[in-house]
């Protein structure tokens, strides 16, 4: 197996682990905390940026396979591990989820009503929305909105 191919595979594995914990922290401390009905796989697949995934896979693979200084490699992998675990802490996972998904002060209209509030999650076919007037979380079907 060539060294380039091995670097790409190792980099993809490391990047996948970092992404797994990032999305797990968001799922636990933002999605589940706000009672949004969403599976982890859908969250991961819909919000994975494959350009960044392959870019970081190449970078991490190069660092792990090609850099001869093993202390530097261990330091980098250990730092990545710590960064990957950080979203599992509630304040960090919640703030990452809010930064990625929450939109404040949004107005939607359907055929009968107007809704004003915060978008908590914009999914495939529905939007989890906190309506200021109703003062509760509601689910809006995208096909019904104008």
Backbone as numpy.savetxt, mean C-alpha at the origin, in Angstrom:
# Nx Ny Nz CAx CAy CAz Cx Cy Cz
23.32 -20.64 -13.50 22.46 -19.47 -13.50 23.36 -18.24 -13.50
23.04 -17.29 -14.35 23.90 -16.11 -14.44 23.72 -15.23 -13.22
24.74 -14.45 -12.97 24.74 -13.57 -11.80 23.67 -12.48 -11.93
23.41 -12.01 -13.14 22.41 -10.96 -13.36 21.02 -11.51 -13.04
20.73 -12.72 -13.51 19.43 -13.35 -13.25 19.26 -13.61 -11.76
20.32 -14.07 -11.10 20.26 -14.31 -9.67 20.05 -13.02 -8.90
20.69 -11.94 -9.33 20.52 -10.65 -8.68 19.08 -10.17 -8.80
18.49 -10.36 -9.98 17.10 -9.95 -10.18 16.15 -10.76 -9.30
16.37 -12.07 -9.22 15.51 -12.91 -8.39 15.64 -12.58 -6.91
16.85 -12.42 -6.44 17.07 -12.06 -5.04 16.47 -10.69 -4.75
16.65 -9.76 -5.65 16.08 -8.42 -5.49 14.56 -8.45 -5.47
13.96 -9.28 -6.32 12.50 -9.40 -6.32 12.00 -9.99 -5.00
12.72 -10.97 -4.47 12.34 -11.57 -3.20 12.40 -10.55 -2.07
13.49 -9.80 -1.99 13.64 -8.79 -0.94 12.59 -7.70 -1.09
12.36 -7.24 -2.30 11.35 -6.20 -2.54 9.96 -6.71 -2.20
9.68 -7.96 -2.51 8.38 -8.54 -2.18 8.17 -8.57 -0.66
9.18 -8.92 0.09 9.08 -8.95 1.56 8.81 -7.54 2.09
9.53 -6.55 1.58 9.32 -5.16 2.01 7.89 -4.73 1.69
7.43 -5.01 0.47 6.05 -4.67 0.07 5.02 -5.39 0.91
5.26 -6.66 1.21 4.32 -7.44 2.00 4.06 -6.77 3.34
5.13 -6.40 4.04 4.96 -5.79 5.35 4.38 -4.38 5.26
4.72 -3.64 4.22 4.14 -2.32 4.01 2.62 -2.42 3.89
2.15 -3.30 3.00 0.71 -3.44 2.80 0.02 -4.13 3.97
0.73 -5.00 4.68 0.15 -5.63 5.87 -0.12 -4.59 6.96
0.83 -3.68 7.17 0.63 -2.61 8.15 -0.53 -1.71 7.77
-0.65 -1.39 6.49 -1.77 -0.56 6.02 -3.08 -1.31 6.19
-3.09 -2.59 5.88 -4.30 -3.40 6.02 -4.74 -3.46 7.48
-3.81 -3.71 8.38 -4.16 -3.84 9.79 -4.60 -2.53 10.42
-3.86 -1.45 10.16 -4.06 -0.22 10.92 -4.84 0.86 10.19
-5.17 0.66 8.93 -6.01 1.62 8.22 -7.27 0.96 7.67
-7.11 -0.07 6.87 -8.25 -0.72 6.24 -9.15 -1.39 7.29
-8.58 -2.25 8.12 -9.37 -2.94 9.13 -9.84 -1.99 10.23
-9.04 -1.02 10.60 -9.43 -0.07 11.65 -10.63 0.78 11.23
-10.75 1.07 9.94 -11.88 1.84 9.43 -13.01 0.95 8.93
-12.92 -0.35 9.19 -13.93 -1.33 8.83 -14.27 -1.31 7.34
-13.24 -1.20 6.53 -13.39 -1.26 5.08 -13.30 -2.73 4.68
-14.30 -3.19 3.95 -14.35 -4.59 3.55 -13.45 -4.81 2.33
-12.23 -5.25 2.58 -11.25 -5.41 1.51 -10.27 -6.51 1.88
-10.02 -7.42 0.94 -9.05 -8.48 1.17 -7.64 -7.96 0.91
-6.67 -8.56 1.60 -5.27 -8.17 1.46 -4.81 -8.30 0.01
-5.18 -9.39 -0.66 -4.71 -9.64 -2.02 -5.16 -8.54 -2.98
-6.40 -8.08 -2.82 -6.90 -7.01 -3.68 -6.15 -5.72 -3.39
-5.93 -5.42 -2.13 -5.17 -4.22 -1.74 -3.77 -4.26 -2.35
-3.11 -5.40 -2.23 -1.75 -5.55 -2.73 -1.71 -5.44 -4.25
-2.61 -6.15 -4.92 -2.58 -6.17 -6.39 -2.98 -4.84 -7.00
-3.98 -4.17 -6.44 -4.47 -2.93 -7.01 -3.54 -1.74 -6.79
-2.72 -1.80 -5.77 -1.89 -0.64 -5.43 -0.40 -0.90 -5.52
-0.03 -2.01 -6.12 1.38 -2.31 -6.35 1.84 -1.56 -7.59
2.89 -0.77 -7.46 3.46 -0.06 -8.59 4.59 -0.93 -9.15
4.32 -1.56 -10.29 5.27 -2.52 -10.83 6.54 -1.87 -11.37
6.47 -0.62 -11.77 7.69 0.07 -12.20 8.66 0.21 -11.03
8.13 0.66 -9.88 8.98 0.77 -8.69 9.42 -0.60 -8.20
8.53 -1.58 -8.29 8.87 -2.93 -7.85 10.09 -3.46 -8.59
10.09 -3.34 -9.93 11.21 -3.86 -10.70 12.45 -2.98 -10.57
12.27 -1.68 -10.39 13.41 -0.80 -10.16 14.12 -1.17 -8.86
13.34 -1.28 -7.78 13.94 -1.63 -6.49 14.44 -3.07 -6.47
13.80 -3.96 -7.23 14.31 -5.33 -7.33 15.71 -5.33 -7.93
15.91 -4.54 -8.97 17.24 -4.44 -9.58 18.26 -3.83 -8.65
17.87 -2.76 -7.95 18.79 -2.09 -7.02 19.17 -3.02 -5.88
18.17 -3.63 -5.23 18.45 -4.50 -4.09 19.23 -5.75 -4.52
18.88 -6.30 -5.66 19.61 -7.46 -6.16 21.06 -7.14 -6.46
21.29 -5.97 -7.07 22.66 -5.54 -7.34 23.45 -5.39 -6.04
22.83 -4.75 -5.04 23.51 -4.53 -3.76 23.86 -5.86 -3.11
22.92 -6.80 -3.10 23.13 -8.07 -2.40 24.11 -8.97 -3.14
24.03 -9.04 -4.45 24.85 -9.99 -5.21 26.20 -9.40 -5.61
26.24 -8.15 -6.04 27.47 -7.61 -6.63 28.39 -6.88 -5.66
27.88 -6.37 -4.56 28.76 -5.64 -3.64 29.53 -6.67 -2.80
30.83 -6.57 -2.83 31.70 -7.53 -2.15 31.80 -7.26 -0.64
31.54 -6.04 -0.23 31.61 -5.69 1.20 30.37 -6.24 1.90
30.52 -7.36 2.58 29.37 -8.05 3.19 28.80 -7.27 4.38
29.66 -6.50 5.08 29.14 -5.68 6.18 28.17 -4.63 5.67
28.50 -4.02 4.54 27.62 -3.03 3.93 26.32 -3.69 3.47
26.43 -4.86 2.87 25.24 -5.59 2.41 24.33 -5.96 3.57
24.91 -6.46 4.66 24.13 -6.82 5.85 23.48 -5.58 6.44
24.22 -4.47 6.49 23.66 -3.23 7.01 22.46 -2.77 6.17
22.59 -2.84 4.86 21.50 -2.41 3.97 20.29 -3.33 4.12
20.51 -4.64 4.14 19.39 -5.59 4.29 18.74 -5.44 5.66
19.53 -5.23 6.70 18.97 -5.02 8.03 18.16 -3.72 8.10
18.66 -2.67 7.47 17.92 -1.40 7.41 16.60 -1.58 6.67
16.62 -2.31 5.57 15.39 -2.58 4.82 14.41 -3.38 5.65
14.91 -4.33 6.41 14.04 -5.12 7.27 13.36 -4.25 8.31
14.11 -3.36 8.91 13.54 -2.45 9.90 12.51 -1.52 9.25
12.82 -0.99 8.08 11.86 -0.14 7.36 10.61 -0.92 6.98
10.77 -2.19 6.63 9.63 -3.01 6.25 8.70 -3.29 7.42
9.26 -3.39 8.60 8.47 -3.71 9.78 7.79 -2.47 10.38
8.29 -1.29 10.10 7.73 -0.07 10.68 6.22 0.11 10.47
5.65 -0.20 9.29 4.19 -0.03 9.14 3.37 -0.94 10.05
3.98 -1.94 10.68 3.23 -2.77 11.60 2.93 -2.05 12.92
3.58 -0.92 13.15 3.25 -0.09 14.30 2.07 0.81 13.92
1.09 0.86 14.80 -0.19 1.49 14.48 -0.09 2.91 13.93
0.63 3.84 14.56 0.65 5.21 14.02 1.24 5.31 12.61
2.25 4.51 12.34 2.89 4.55 11.02 2.00 3.91 9.97
1.42 2.74 10.27 0.53 2.08 9.33 -0.70 2.91 9.02
-1.24 3.56 10.05 -2.41 4.41 9.85 -2.07 5.63 9.00
-0.97 6.28 9.29 -0.60 7.48 8.52 -0.24 7.13 7.08
0.38 5.99 6.84 0.65 5.56 5.47 -0.65 5.30 4.71
-1.59 4.64 5.36 -2.89 4.39 4.74 -3.62 5.68 4.41
-3.59 6.63 5.35 -4.23 7.92 5.10 -3.56 8.66 3.95
-2.26 8.61 3.90 -1.53 9.29 2.82 -1.83 8.65 1.46
-2.00 7.35 1.43 -2.23 6.65 0.17 -3.68 6.73 -0.30
-4.63 6.69 0.62 -6.02 6.49 0.22 -6.99 7.61 0.57
-6.78 8.33 1.64 -7.77 9.29 2.10 -7.74 10.58 1.28
-8.94 11.03 0.90 -9.11 12.31 0.22 -10.18 13.08 1.00
-9.85 14.26 1.44 -10.77 15.05 2.28 -11.56 16.05 1.44
-12.79 16.29 1.89 -13.62 17.33 1.30 -14.04 17.05 -0.13
-14.50 15.86 -0.41 -14.89 15.46 -1.76 -16.41 15.46 -1.87
-16.93 15.85 -3.03 -18.37 15.83 -3.28 -18.68 14.84 -4.40
-19.67 13.99 -4.15 -20.17 13.05 -5.16 -21.67 13.26 -5.30
-22.18 12.98 -6.48 -23.62 13.07 -6.73 -24.08 11.81 -7.43
-25.27 11.35 -7.03 -25.93 10.29 -7.80 -27.23 10.87 -8.33
-28.13 10.04 -8.77 -29.36 10.55 -9.39 -30.28 11.27 -8.40
-30.16 10.99 -7.10 -31.06 11.59 -6.12 -30.38 12.45 -5.06
-29.15 12.12 -4.69 -28.53 12.75 -3.54 -27.17 13.34 -3.90
-26.72 14.22 -3.02 -25.38 14.78 -3.09 -24.67 14.40 -1.79
-23.44 13.94 -1.91 -22.68 13.49 -0.75 -21.43 14.35 -0.62
-21.17 14.85 0.59 -19.98 15.65 0.84 -19.26 15.07 2.06
-17.98 14.75 1.89 -17.23 14.17 2.99 -15.85 13.73 2.57
-15.36 12.70 3.26 -14.01 12.18 3.04 -14.06 10.80 2.39
-13.22 10.60 1.39 -13.06 9.28 0.79 -12.03 8.53 1.63
-12.42 7.38 2.15 -11.50 6.56 2.91 -10.81 5.53 2.03
-11.55 4.99 1.05 -10.95 4.05 0.12 -11.74 4.06 -1.17
-11.05 4.19 -2.28 -11.65 4.17 -3.61 -11.32 2.82 -4.23
-12.28 1.89 -4.19 -12.06 0.53 -4.64 -12.39 0.32 -6.10
-12.48 -0.94 -6.49 -12.74 -1.31 -7.88 -14.12 -0.86 -8.33
-15.16 -1.15 -7.54 -16.51 -0.78 -7.95 -17.29 -0.03 -6.88
-16.66 0.30 -5.76 -17.33 1.09 -4.74 -16.33 2.00 -4.02
-16.89 3.00 -3.36 -16.09 3.98 -2.64 -16.55 3.98 -1.19
-15.62 3.79 -0.27 -15.94 3.89 1.15 -15.79 5.35 1.52
-16.88 5.93 2.00 -17.01 7.38 2.11 -17.59 7.75 3.46
-16.98 8.73 4.13 -17.56 9.27 5.37 -18.32 10.53 5.01
-19.64 10.50 5.18 -20.51 11.62 4.84 -20.62 12.54 6.06
-20.31 13.84 5.85 -20.36 14.80 6.94 -21.79 15.01 7.45
-22.74 15.04 6.54 -24.13 15.30 6.93 -24.71 14.12 7.71
-24.49 12.91 7.24 -24.99 11.72 7.91 -24.16 11.35 9.14
-22.93 11.81 9.16 -21.96 11.53 10.21 -21.74 10.03 10.39
-21.60 9.35 9.26 -21.28 7.93 9.30 -20.64 7.50 7.98
-20.07 6.32 8.03 -19.41 5.74 6.87 -20.47 5.11 5.97
-20.40 5.40 4.69 -21.33 4.81 3.72 -20.53 4.23 2.56
-21.18 3.37 1.81 -20.57 2.75 0.65 -21.28 3.25 -0.60
-20.55 3.89 -1.49 -21.12 4.43 -2.74 -20.71 3.53 -3.90
-21.67 3.12 -4.69 -21.40 2.32 -5.88 -20.95 3.27 -7.00
-19.82 2.98 -7.62 -19.29 3.85 -8.67 -20.23 3.97 -9.87
-20.90 2.89 -10.19 -21.78 2.91 -11.35 -22.98 3.84 -11.16
-23.34 4.16 -9.90 -24.49 5.03 -9.62 -24.11 6.51 -9.56
-22.83 6.83 -9.49 -22.39 8.21 -9.36 -22.29 8.89 -10.70
-22.55 10.20 -10.68 -22.43 11.00 -11.91 -21.05 11.58 -12.03
